[in-house]
Amino acid sequence: MKRTAMILLVLALAGCAASPPKQQHDLCAVFDQHPDWYDYAKQSEDRWGVPAHILMAFVRHESSYRHDAKPPFEWFLFIPLGRPSSAEGYAQIQDPAWKDYRRETGGLFKSRSDMEDALDFVGWYNHKSNRVLGISKWDPKNLYLAYHEGHGGYRRGTYRNKRWLLRVADRVDHTAREYGAQLRRCEERFKCRRWYQVGPLCG
């Protein structure tokens, strides 16, 4: 019975998994394909103060919007060595950070493969980067460096000798700025798309 229930749960989760957006360079197109993601990004923004377009830029560069993303296996000749880290899900969240997040925010059934939870995590982590390191919540490049290296690593400057990481952080920064400009042009159609979102309930 337990085995059957577990199989049904896995199948149900697989059926609910959202397909990656076809036009990932355009945040309006991303939200057109998955309008609930707009709601989740704004919920996280309202809770943690990190702009929605920055949250979405993180997810794009961490996983290309794949719910089951994980680092590739490493090999020595034909011998599998395992994955280089425990990162997984939309925001490539590692086990220790995920445990801290769940301990601080609660939620037994949160999942790294759920976009709502992933965006809330990114907002939470960047909020902590702001409090611990003083990084502006509108500074996607340095927020990303702290996200990747951890708060201790960022404070020690471990990213300075990682040219590849600095290039990725620049791309995150560029995407966030593009996403911000795009969202300003199309946000009205996502803010008030539900029947009850009229007057003061809109936005």
C-alpha positions as semicolon CSV with decimal commas, in nm:
position;residue;x (nm);y (nm);z (nm)
1;M;0,000;0,000;0,000
2;K;0,279;0,244;0,092
3;R;0,465;0,161;-0,228
4;T;0,153;0,226;-0,436
5;A;0,088;0,557;-0,261
6;M;0,447;0,667;-0,322
7;I;0,427;0,579;-0,692
8;L;0,101;0,774;-0,726
9;L;0,257;1,074;-0,551
10;V;0,559;1,071;-0,783
11;L;0,335;1,045;-1,088
12;A;0,118;1,330;-0,966
13;L;0,419;1,554;-0,908
14;A;0,557;1,468;-1,251
15;G;0,224;1,554;-1,409
16;C;0,220;1,893;-1,235
17;A;0,574;1,986;-1,340
18;A;0,573;2,291;-1,562
19;S;0,759;2,276;-1,892
20;P;1,043;2,527;-1,936
21;P;0,938;2,849;-2,114
22;K;1,008;2,860;-2,486
23;Q;1,127;3,224;-2,485
24;Q;1,342;3,254;-2,177
25;H;1,499;3,582;-2,287
26;D;1,160;3,758;-2,256
27;L;1,003;3,775;-1,909
28;C;0,667;3,877;-2,053
29;A;0,665;3,560;-2,265
30;V;0,771;3,355;-1,961
31;F;0,476;3,487;-1,761
32;D;0,242;3,446;-2,060
33;Q;0,329;3,076;-2,063
34;H;0,319;3,042;-1,683
35;P;0,110;3,326;-1,536
36;D;0,115;3,169;-1,188
37;W;0,489;3,232;-1,182
38;Y;0,416;3,604;-1,185
39;D;0,205;3,561;-0,873
40;Y;0,477;3,361;-0,701
41;A;0,747;3,614;-0,789
42;K;0,536;3,903;-0,660
43;Q;0,454;3,713;-0,341
44;S;0,824;3,667;-0,277
45;E;0,893;4,031;-0,362
46;D;0,624;4,146;-0,119
47;R;0,761;3,918;0,155
48;W;1,135;3,975;0,117
49;G;1,172;4,299;-0,078
50;V;1,374;4,158;-0,369
51;P;1,228;4,266;-0,707
52;A;1,046;3,998;-0,905
53;H;1,258;4,044;-1,216
54;I;1,576;3,976;-1,017
55;L;1,426;3,661;-0,867
56;M;1,335;3,535;-1,214
57;A;1,682;3,614;-1,352
58;F;1,832;3,395;-1,078
59;V;1,607;3,104;-1,171
60;R;1,678;3,141;-1,542
61;H;2,053;3,122;-1,495
62;E;2,046;2,857;-1,223
63;S;1,826;2,602;-1,400
64;S;1,692;2,736;-1,731
65;Y;1,352;2,695;-1,562
66;R;1,388;2,316;-1,525
67;H;1,225;2,187;-1,210
68;D;1,448;1,878;-1,193
69;A;1,782;2,045;-1,264
70;K;2,088;1,900;-1,090
71;P;2,463;1,932;-1,147
72;P;2,588;1,670;-1,394
73;F;2,763;1,357;-1,271
74;E;3,140;1,372;-1,260
75;W;3,341;1,076;-1,392
76;F;3,693;0,939;-1,368
77;L;3,738;0,738;-1,686
78;F;3,433;0,506;-1,667
79;I;3,387;0,538;-1,289
80;P;3,101;0,764;-1,170
81;L;3,216;0,997;-0,892
82;G;2,875;1,143;-0,815
83;R;2,750;1,500;-0,840
84;P;2,975;1,788;-0,727
85;S;2,708;1,932;-0,497
86;S;2,361;1,870;-0,352
87;A;2,208;2,156;-0,554
88;E;1,873;2,080;-0,714
89;G;1,553;2,230;-0,844
90;Y;1,460;2,560;-1,007
91;A;1,703;2,764;-0,796
92;Q;1,978;2,499;-0,756
93;I;1,944;2,506;-0,378
94;Q;2,195;2,304;-0,177
95;D;2,095;2,090;0,119
96;P;2,239;2,307;0,402
97;A;2,078;2,628;0,275
98;W;1,748;2,449;0,218
99;K;1,751;2,316;0,574
100;D;1,820;2,666;0,710
101;Y;1,537;2,809;0,500
102;R;1,287;2,547;0,615
103;R;1,392;2,588;0,976
104;E;1,346;2,966;0,962
105;T;1,030;2,979;0,751
106;G;0,854;2,650;0,828
107;G;0,678;2,432;0,578
108;L;0,713;2,055;0,589
109;F;0,595;2,007;0,233
110;K;0,803;2,271;0,058
111;S;0,995;2,152;-0,246
112;R;1,290;2,278;-0,446
113;S;1,111;2,161;-0,760
114;D;0,812;2,387;-0,688
115;M;0,845;2,733;-0,841
116;E;0,658;2,905;-0,560
117;D;0,893;2,763;-0,298
118;A;1,203;2,822;-0,512
119;L;1,122;3,189;-0,563
120;D;1,046;3,232;-0,195
121;F;1,384;3,078;-0,114
122;V;1,570;3,311;-0,351
123;G;1,394;3,609;-0,195
124;W;1,476;3,483;0,155
125;Y;1,841;3,421;0,075
126;N;1,889;3,760;-0,091
127;H;1,712;3,927;0,202
128;K;1,971;3,764;0,428
129;S;2,252;3,880;0,198
130;N;2,120;4,232;0,238
131;R;2,109;4,204;0,617
132;V;2,437;4,016;0,665
133;L;2,650;4,173;0,391
134;G;2,476;4,503;0,319
135;I;2,422;4,419;-0,050
136;S;2,139;4,619;-0,205
137;K;1,832;4,416;-0,296
138;W;1,852;4,590;-0,636
139;D;2,208;4,469;-0,706
140;P;2,169;4,139;-0,892
141;K;2,539;4,091;-0,964
142;N;2,658;4,099;-0,605
143;L;2,348;3,922;-0,477
144;Y;2,428;3,641;-0,717
145;L;2,792;3,623;-0,611
146;A;2,679;3,590;-0,248
147;Y;2,417;3,334;-0,352
148;H;2,680;3,121;-0,523
149;E;2,968;3,157;-0,277
150;G;2,768;3,178;0,046
151;H;2,785;3,470;0,286
152;G;3,119;3,365;0,432
153;G;3,272;3,311;0,091
154;Y;3,149;3,644;-0,036
155;R;3,290;3,820;0,270
156;R;3,628;3,654;0,207
157;G;3,616;3,749;-0,161
158;T;3,641;3,392;-0,291
159;Y;3,472;3,497;-0,614
160;R;3,750;3,737;-0,716
161;N;3,969;3,469;-0,871
162;K;3,680;3,288;-1,042
163;R;3,655;3,454;-1,381
164;W;3,388;3,211;-1,496
165;L;3,170;3,301;-1,198
166;L;3,216;3,673;-1,254
167;R;3,104;3,622;-1,615
168;V;2,792;3,436;-1,498
169;A;2,718;3,712;-1,245
170;D;2,745;3,969;-1,525
171;R;2,496;3,767;-1,729
172;V;2,257;3,748;-1,434
173;D;2,288;4,124;-1,395
174;H;2,219;4,180;-1,767
175;T;1,920;3,945;-1,765
176;A;1,775;4,109;-1,453
177;R;1,795;4,453;-1,612
178;E;1,638;4,329;-1,936
179;Y;1,365;4,147;-1,740
180;G;1,295;4,463;-1,540
181;A;1,246;4,672;-1,854
182;Q;1,026;4,403;-2,010
183;L;0,811;4,364;-1,701
184;R;0,743;4,737;-1,686
185;R;0,590;4,710;-2,032
186;C;0,362;4,413;-1,966
187;E;0,295;4,390;-1,593
188;E;-0,056;4,538;-1,607
189;R;-0,192;4,235;-1,788
190;F;-0,070;4,000;-1,514
191;K;-0,167;4,217;-1,217
192;C;-0,540;4,226;-1,287
193;R;-0,615;3,910;-1,479
194;R;-0,847;3,746;-1,222
195;W;-1,218;3,824;-1,200
196;Y;-1,196;3,957;-0,844
197;Q;-0,894;4,183;-0,906
198;V;-1,074;4,513;-0,949
199;G;-1,027;4,851;-0,786
200;P;-0,826;4,827;-0,465
201;L;-0,790;4,448;-0,507
202;C;-0,586;4,496;-0,825
203;G;-0,212;4,498;-0,783
